[in-house]
């Protein structure tokens, strides 16, 4: 499907990935409707939409996917839906499993119902590599057993199943993308790289849950956006579930060390016990996405981290940066 001139609804479009996706769709000539509830879980999202709002092809709708009439109204006229709205955060969802279920499962159901009613041409659903749980083998391909180990992971998998069931039951074109740990400018404050960077800039040492040997397949946001757009354009992707990740892992301890070096800090990393739902390592097998989408990630981790830190420095007044002292503030959530 060619996207120029089409109308795209982006749920969660004021968020980290959603705002970057919305801007890319505008550059491609789409009309973009962003639907976001600006939940307090992720403060500061208003900044993410300032630039896009100057574009006459951009519309911002404040609403929640739990409001059936609101999402139904936003879906009218949409040619495609990029469904990124969700309740993220493994640790947060451990404390609020009812919210994870309502937003991620019931909310996705509402989006699918609206897409079906209005005959939307395609739905792209943003899932998560957390559906695999602690890996039995790496790299993980799409045939890896699904063993969600947290309410968050279970809710994302349940939403996946709804998407695929609607594709089969109602002949809808649906694609499910399992994102691996995404990072980059506008990253959520609870994500590991964002948390380490913000904390160290304010003089707080990074806190790692575990011993620092846990590793993640970090994928730069522009690569994720490219894959997401390609999945909407590709007929070969219809009805498929695909991994979207770089294909290499980086230890959390190495991330903390790199952030400390960037700020010239001599602080020592602090460690806390791991938590339920966390896992030791992720490495993505992205062969399926390469084959069906013609997609390959291009931003290496060292380059992506440099871009993110440069962006962070531009956003942060120099007077607020402190390299030493203070209590622990970092997090290793992904």
C-alpha positions in Angstrom: 0.0 0.0 0.0 1.3 3.4 -1.0 1.1 5.8 2.0 1.2 9.2 0.3 -2.2 10.9 0.6 -3.5 8.3 3.0 -4.9 9.0 6.5 -3.1 7.3 9.3 -4.4 7.0 12.9 -1.6 6.6 15.4 -2.8 5.6 18.8 -0.3 6.6 21.5 1.1 9.0 18.9 2.4 11.5 21.4 4.6 8.9 23.0 8.3 8.1 22.4 7.9 5.8 19.3 4.5 7.1 18.3 5.6 10.8 17.9 8.6 9.7 15.8 6.4 7.6 13.7 3.8 10.4 13.2 6.6 12.7 12.0 7.8 10.2 9.6 4.3 9.6 8.2 4.0 13.4 7.7 7.2 13.5 5.8 5.8 10.7 3.5 2.8 12.8 2.7 0.2 11.3 5.0 -2.5 13.0 6.9 -1.9 11.9 10.5 -4.4 11.7 13.4 -2.7 11.2 16.7 -4.8 9.8 19.5 -3.3 10.0 23.0 -4.5 10.3 26.5 -1.3 11.9 27.9 -1.3 9.6 30.9 0.6 10.8 33.9 2.8 7.6 33.7 4.8 9.4 31.1 5.0 13.1 31.9 6.2 15.6 29.3 4.7 14.2 26.2 3.3 17.6 25.3 6.8 18.5 24.1 6.8 15.6 21.7 4.0 17.0 19.5 4.9 20.7 19.3 6.7 20.5 16.0 4.2 18.2 14.3 1.3 20.4 15.3 2.5 23.1 13.0 1.8 20.8 10.0 -1.7 21.3 8.5 -2.0 17.5 7.9 -1.6 16.7 11.6 -4.5 16.4 14.0 -4.2 15.8 17.7 -7.0 14.1 19.5 -6.9 13.7 23.3 -8.7 10.5 24.4 -8.3 7.0 25.8 -8.6 3.8 23.9 -10.8 2.6 26.8 -13.5 5.1 25.6 -15.2 3.2 22.8 -17.0 6.2 21.3 -13.8 8.3 21.3 -11.7 5.8 19.5 -14.6 5.1 17.1 -14.8 8.8 16.2 -11.0 9.1 15.7 -11.1 6.0 13.4 -13.5 7.6 10.9 -11.8 8.2 7.6 -8.6 6.3 8.6 -6.9 4.2 5.9 -4.6 2.6 8.4 -4.1 2.4 12.2 -0.7 2.2 13.9 -1.7 0.9 17.3 1.0 2.0 19.8 -1.1 3.1 22.7 -0.4 0.8 25.7 0.4 0.7 29.4 4.2 0.0 29.4 6.6 -0.8 32.2 7.1 -4.3 33.5 7.7 -3.1 37.1 4.8 -0.7 37.0 2.4 -3.4 35.7 3.5 -5.7 38.4 2.0 -3.2 40.8 -1.0 -2.3 38.6 -1.9 -5.5 36.7 -5.5 -4.4 36.3 -4.4 -1.3 34.3 -2.1 -3.4 32.1 -5.0 -5.7 31.3 -7.6 -2.9 30.7 -5.4 -0.7 28.5 -3.4 -3.4 26.7 -6.1 -6.0 26.1 -9.5 -4.2 26.3 -8.1 -1.1 24.7 -6.7 -3.1 21.8 -10.1 -4.9 21.5 -11.8 -1.4 21.2 -9.3 -0.4 18.5 -9.9 -3.6 16.5 -13.7 -3.1 16.8 -13.4 0.4 15.4 -11.1 -0.7 12.6 -13.6 -3.4 11.6 -16.6 -1.1 11.7 -14.9 1.5 9.6 -13.2 -0.9 7.2 -9.7 0.3 7.9 -7.3 -1.1 5.3 -4.6 -2.2 7.7 -3.8 -2.3 11.4 -0.2 -2.4 12.6 0.1 -3.5 16.3 3.1 -2.7 18.4 3.8 -5.7 20.5 6.9 -6.5 22.6 9.7 -9.0 22.8 8.6 -9.6 26.4 6.1 -12.1 25.2 9.0 -14.6 24.9 9.8 -14.4 28.6 13.3 -15.5 29.7 14.8 -16.9 26.5 15.4 -20.6 26.2 17.8 -19.9 23.3 19.2 -16.9 21.5 18.8 -15.3 19.1 15.0 -15.6 19.5 13.0 -16.0 16.3 9.3 -16.0 16.0 9.1 -19.7 16.7 10.6 -19.4 20.2 8.1 -20.5 22.8 5.9 -17.8 24.3 6.4 -17.8 28.0 5.3 -14.3 29.3 6.5 -13.9 32.9 4.7 -10.7 33.9 1.2 -9.1 33.6 2.7 -6.7 31.1 4.0 -9.5 28.9 0.8 -11.5 29.2 -1.3 -8.5 28.2 0.8 -7.8 25.2 0.5 -11.4 24.1 -3.3 -11.4 24.6 -3.6 -8.3 22.5 -1.5 -10.0 19.8 -3.8 -13.0 19.8 -6.8 -10.7 19.4 -5.2 -9.0 16.4 -4.5 -12.2 14.7 -8.0 -13.6 15.5 -9.6 -10.5 14.0 -7.4 -10.9 10.9 -8.6 -14.5 10.5 -12.3 -14.0 11.5 -13.0 -10.8 9.7 -10.5 -10.8 6.8 -8.7 -7.8 8.2 -5.2 -6.9 7.3 -3.2 -6.9 10.5 0.5 -7.0 11.3 2.0 -7.6 14.8 5.5 -6.3 15.5 7.5 -7.5 18.5 9.7 -4.6 19.3 12.9 -5.2 21.2 14.3 -2.6 23.6 13.8 0.7 21.8 15.9 3.7 22.7 16.6 7.2 21.3 15.5 10.8 21.6 12.2 11.3 23.6 12.7 7.9 25.3 10.4 7.2 28.2 11.8 8.3 31.6 11.4 4.7 33.0 13.5 3.1 30.2 17.0 2.1 31.2 19.0 4.4 29.0 16.8 7.4 29.7 16.8 6.7 33.4 20.6 6.3 33.6 21.2 9.5 31.6 18.7 11.6 33.6 20.0 10.3 36.9 23.7 10.8 36.2 23.1 14.3 34.7 21.6 15.2 38.1 24.3 13.6 40.2 22.7 10.2 40.9 24.5 7.0 40.2 22.9 4.4 38.0 21.0 1.6 39.8 21.0 -1.8 38.2 18.5 -4.5 39.1 20.7 -7.6 39.1 24.4 -7.9 38.8 24.8 -5.9 35.6 25.3 -9.0 33.4 21.7 -8.8 32.1 21.7 -7.8 28.4 19.3 -6.3 26.0 19.0 -6.1 22.2 18.8 -2.3 22.0 17.2 -1.0 18.8 17.4 2.7 17.7 14.0 4.4 17.3 14.5 5.4 13.7 15.1 1.8 12.7 11.9 0.8 14.5 9.9 3.5 12.8 11.2 2.4 9.4 10.2 -1.2 10.1 6.8 -0.1 11.3 6.1 2.0 8.1 7.3 -0.8 5.9 5.0 -3.2 7.6 2.0 -1.0 6.5 3.3 -0.8 3.0 4.0 -4.5 2.5 1.3 -7.0 1.4 3.6 -9.8 2.4 3.4 -8.8 6.0 -0.4 -9.2 6.3 -1.4 -11.6 9.0 2.2 -12.0 10.2 4.0 -11.5 13.5 7.6 -10.3 13.3 10.5 -9.4 15.5 11.9 -5.9 15.2 15.3 -5.7 16.8 18.9 -5.0 15.9 20.3 -8.5 16.4 23.0 -7.9 19.0 22.9 -7.6 22.8 24.6 -5.1 25.1 25.0 -5.7 28.9 23.2 -3.3 31.2 26.4 -2.7 33.1 28.1 -1.6 29.9 25.3 0.9 29.3 25.8 2.4 32.7 29.5 2.7 32.2 29.1 4.4 28.9 26.7 7.0 30.4 29.0 7.7 33.3 31.9 8.2 30.8 29.8 10.6 28.8 29.4 12.9 31.8 32.9 12.4 33.1 31.6 11.0 36.3 33.5 8.8 38.8 30.3 7.6 40.5 29.9 3.9 41.2 27.0 1.9 39.9 24.6 0.7 42.6 22.9 -2.7 42.5 19.5 -3.9 43.7 17.9 -7.4 43.6 16.2 -8.3 40.3 12.4 -8.3 40.1 9.7 -10.7 38.8 9.2 -10.6 35.1 12.8 -9.5 34.3 15.0 -11.7 32.2 18.6 -12.3 31.6 19.2 -11.6 27.9 17.5 -10.8 24.6 18.9 -11.1 21.1 16.6 -10.7 18.2 16.5 -12.8 15.1 15.2 -10.3 12.5 15.5 -12.6 9.5 11.7 -12.7 9.0 11.5 -8.9 8.9 14.4 -8.8 6.5 12.7 -11.3 4.2 9.1 -9.9 4.3 9.8 -6.2 4.6 13.3 -5.8 3.1 14.2 -4.1 6.4 17.6 -4.1 8.0 18.5 -2.0 11.1 21.4 0.4 10.4 22.1 2.3 13.6 24.8 0.5 15.7 24.4 0.8 19.5 27.5 3.0 20.0 26.2 5.4 17.3 22.7 5.4 18.6 23.8 6.1 22.2 25.9 9.0 21.0 23.0 10.4 19.1 20.7 10.1 22.1 23.3 11.6 24.5 23.9 14.5 22.1 20.2 15.1 21.9 19.9 14.9 25.7 22.7 17.5 26.2 20.8 19.9 23.9 17.6 19.6 26.0 19.4 20.0 29.3 20.6 23.3 30.7 24.3 23.0 31.5 23.8 24.4 35.0 21.6 21.4 35.9 24.3 18.8 35.1 26.1 17.4 38.1 28.5 14.5 37.9 28.8 13.3 41.4 26.8 12.7 44.6 23.2 12.1 45.6 21.2 9.0 46.1 20.4 6.3 43.6 17.9 7.3 40.9 18.5 5.1 37.9 16.5 2.1 36.7 17.1 -0.9 34.5 13.6 -1.3 33.2 13.2 -1.8 29.5 
